[in-house]
Amino acid sequence: MKAIVVGGGIGGLAAAVSLRRVGWEVQVLERAAEFGEVGAGIGVMPNALRALEWMGVADEARRLGTPRVSGGVKASDGRWLTHLPDVGQEKIIAMHRADLHGVLLRALPPEILFNNVEVTSVEELDADLVVAADGINSRLRAELLPDAPGPVYAGATAWRGVAPGPFELPITQTLGPGGEAGILPLGDGRVCWYVAAVAPPSAALDPVELFAGWHDPIPSLVSTTPEIIRHDIHQLPLLPTFVRGRVALLGDAAHAMVPYLGQGACMALEDAVTLAACDGDLARYDALRRPRTQSVWRSSRMAGKFGIEVTSPVALAVRNFVFRALPGQAAVRGMTRFSSWDVPAMPR
Ligand SMILES: Cc1cc2nc3c(=O)[nH]c(=O)nc-3n(C[C@H](O)[C@H](O)[C@H](O)COP(=O)(O)OP(=O)(O)OC[C@H]3O[C@@H](n4cnc5c(N)ncnc54)[C@H](O)[C@@H]3O)c2cc1C
């Protein structure tokens, strides 16, 4: 059985690795001149680690990920709202995106990877299975589900970067008025960070100014990082199906969500393993993946409402009080409530 994967991001490569594990012949078509990822960090949650485990690449991911560190949630003045002394490496690891992408890329033989190939229609592709892993603006999705609405602006914009360091910092998420910041320390002293703010689309904003009053080291991370990428945050309204004929939508092409629970790429890794477990049964893939990812999509939206979108001082005070009142274990459960996913039963 032959599969063609359109898109060589984290989702597409994970699909290729997973399908090959159950015996599919796979080709990956990527429109960019090179396979790669943006210079930013990613939190690999326990569910995603389980998917990587099944793919046979978790040990390398752990080796490149963050060593065991403490962490938690802070207010913008630096006070802890939740402090977790041990966010264990076996639970969540922080990685540079390029490292995660590289782990998947190295698990694939180069002869199945094709660059500079922009797919414009499913009709071009001769395969038993087509995996549309072509991202939030998926061309294949638009072709297959022409009535489904496309991505919409989610009301906030984000800047991300990797500060050279060396730093020794805990993993933190900081919630402030109309904004949030995340610090993901890498094992080698570099720090992946992001800041995000409620704003109109394409607003002319300077993150150095916006986050100048936030606790250390957020202002210095933002002002000293040589290369910063900016993305207005979009989400894809929920789709009625992830499959059509011999095509399966996967990753952001199927369920692009706001990043406030850090589960977007983790869902793409789950999709990939589940697709392999379904071994061509796309109705089963749809039945397993749509409810799961759409529930995470909704919760991510909700996390935004109680996180970045809180702007009034009274609402901020109430939100911070509730956070501080939560026992540590409850906070861990809240942050990792989607982590209990297991790899579905495999084909014989
Ligand atoms: C600010 C921000 C922070 C985030 N933080 C996290 C986090 O901490 N944890 C997490 O799990 N997720 C996070 N996410 C979400 C995560 O980035 C995405 O869910 C994930 O990268 C999607 O991967 P993908 O492979 O589906 O799509 P993409 O990474 O978009 O890959 C799609 C690929 O397809 C290629 N392509 C597109 N069209 C074509 C075509 N027609 N022909 C051939 N190739 C094509 C593209 O060039 C690209 O390489 C974050 C997102 C944002 C915006």
The ligand as an SDF file (V2000), in Angstrom:
LIG
                    3D

 53 58  0  0  0  0  0  0  0  0999 V2000
    2.7870   30.8520   18.6900 C   0  0  0  0  0  0  0  0  0  0  0  0
    2.5740   29.3770   18.6070 C   0  0  0  0  0  0  0  0  0  0  0  0
    3.0440   28.5480   19.6280 C   0  0  0  0  0  0  0  0  0  0  0  0
    2.8260   27.1610   19.5970 C   0  0  0  0  0  0  0  0  0  0  0  0
    3.2920   26.3780   20.6130 N   0  0  0  0  0  0  0  0  0  0  0  0
    3.0600   25.0350   20.6030 C   0  0  0  0  0  0  0  0  0  0  0  0
    3.5400   24.1780   21.6560 C   0  0  0  0  0  0  0  0  0  0  0  0
    4.1960   24.5970   22.6170 O   0  0  0  0  0  0  0  0  0  0  0  0
    3.2270   22.8560   21.5910 N   0  0  0  0  0  0  0  0  0  0  0  0
    2.5190   22.3200   20.5520 C   0  0  0  0  0  0  0  0  0  0  0  0
    2.2650   21.1100   20.5560 O   0  0  0  0  0  0  0  0  0  0  0  0
    2.0800   23.1000   19.5300 N   0  0  0  0  0  0  0  0  0  0  0  0
    2.3310   24.4360   19.5250 C   0  0  0  0  0  0  0  0  0  0  0  0
    1.9040   25.2110   18.4850 N   0  0  0  0  0  0  0  0  0  0  0  0
    1.1600   24.5900   17.3720 C   0  0  0  0  0  0  0  0  0  0  0  0
    2.1020   23.9190   16.3600 C   0  0  0  0  0  0  0  0  0  0  0  0
    3.0360   24.8630   15.9040 O   0  0  0  0  0  0  0  0  0  0  0  0
    1.3260   23.3710   15.1750 C   0  0  0  0  0  0  0  0  0  0  0  0
    0.1790   22.7010   15.6030 O   0  0  0  0  0  0  0  0  0  0  0  0
    2.1950   22.3940   14.3750 C   0  0  0  0  0  0  0  0  0  0  0  0
    3.4240   22.9650   14.0270 O   0  0  0  0  0  0  0  0  0  0  0  0
    1.4440   21.9580   13.1250 C   0  0  0  0  0  0  0  0  0  0  0  0
    2.2460   21.0670   12.3890 O   0  0  0  0  0  0  0  0  0  0  0  0
    1.7590   20.5860   10.9550 P   0  0  0  0  0  0  0  0  0  0  0  0
    2.8290   19.6570   10.4680 O   0  0  0  0  0  0  0  0  0  0  0  0
    0.3620   20.1280   11.0000 O   0  0  0  0  0  0  0  0  0  0  0  0
    1.7330   21.9100   10.0580 O   0  0  0  0  0  0  0  0  0  0  0  0
    2.9180   22.8710    9.5840 P   0  0  0  0  0  0  0  0  0  0  0  0
    4.0060   22.9430   10.5830 O   0  0  0  0  0  0  0  0  0  0  0  0
    2.2910   24.1480    9.1560 O   0  0  0  0  0  0  0  0  0  0  0  0
    3.5260   22.1280    8.3030 O   0  0  0  0  0  0  0  0  0  0  0  0
    2.8900   22.1500    7.0650 C   0  0  0  0  0  0  0  0  0  0  0  0
    3.9470   21.8740    5.9970 C   0  0  0  0  0  0  0  0  0  0  0  0
    3.2960   21.6930    4.7380 O   0  0  0  0  0  0  0  0  0  0  0  0
    3.9990   22.4150    3.7430 C   0  0  0  0  0  0  0  0  0  0  0  0
    3.0110   22.7110    2.6830 N   0  0  0  0  0  0  0  0  0  0  0  0
    1.9830   23.5750    2.7770 C   0  0  0  0  0  0  0  0  0  0  0  0
    1.2510   23.5510    1.6330 N   0  0  0  0  0  0  0  0  0  0  0  0
    1.8510   22.6500    0.8180 C   0  0  0  0  0  0  0  0  0  0  0  0
    1.5490   22.1710   -0.4910 C   0  0  0  0  0  0  0  0  0  0  0  0
    0.5060   22.6310   -1.1900 N   0  0  0  0  0  0  0  0  0  0  0  0
    2.3690   21.2370   -1.0550 N   0  0  0  0  0  0  0  0  0  0  0  0
    3.4370   20.7540   -0.3410 C   0  0  0  0  0  0  0  0  0  0  0  0
    3.7590   21.1740    0.9030 N   0  0  0  0  0  0  0  0  0  0  0  0
    2.9760   22.1030    1.4790 C   0  0  0  0  0  0  0  0  0  0  0  0
    4.5500   23.6340    4.4690 C   0  0  0  0  0  0  0  0  0  0  0  0
    5.6310   24.2130    3.7920 O   0  0  0  0  0  0  0  0  0  0  0  0
    4.9270   23.0330    5.8170 C   0  0  0  0  0  0  0  0  0  0  0  0
    6.2290   22.5250    5.8240 O   0  0  0  0  0  0  0  0  0  0  0  0
    2.1250   26.5990   18.4820 C   0  0  0  0  0  0  0  0  0  0  0  0
    1.6750   27.4240   17.4430 C   0  0  0  0  0  0  0  0  0  0  0  0
    1.8930   28.7990   17.4930 C   0  0  0  0  0  0  0  0  0  0  0  0
    1.3970   29.6680   16.3620 C   0  0  0  0  0  0  0  0  0  0  0  0
  1  2  1  0
  2  3  1  0
  2 52  2  0
  3  4  2  0
  4  5  1  0
  4 50  1  0
  5  6  2  0
  6  7  1  0
  6 13  1  0
  7  8  2  0
  7  9  1  0
  9 10  1  0
 10 11  2  0
 10 12  1  0
 12 13  2  0
 13 14  1  0
 14 15  1  0
 14 50  1  0
 15 16  1  0
 16 17  1  0
 16 18  1  0
 18 19  1  0
 18 20  1  0
 20 21  1  0
 20 22  1  0
 22 23  1  0
 23 24  1  0
 24 25  2  0
 24 26  1  0
 24 27  1  0
 27 28  1  0
 28 29  2  0
 28 30  1  0
 28 31  1  0
 31 32  1  0
 32 33  1  0
 33 34  1  0
 33 48  1  0
 34 35  1  0
 35 36  1  0
 35 46  1  0
 36 37  1  0
 36 45  1  0
 37 38  2  0
 38 39  1  0
 39 40  1  0
 39 45  2  0
 40 41  1  0
 40 42  2  0
 42 43  1  0
 43 44  2  0
 44 45  1  0
 46 47  1  0
 46 48  1  0
 48 49  1  0
 50 51  2  0
 51 52  1  0
 52 53  1  0
M  END
$$$$
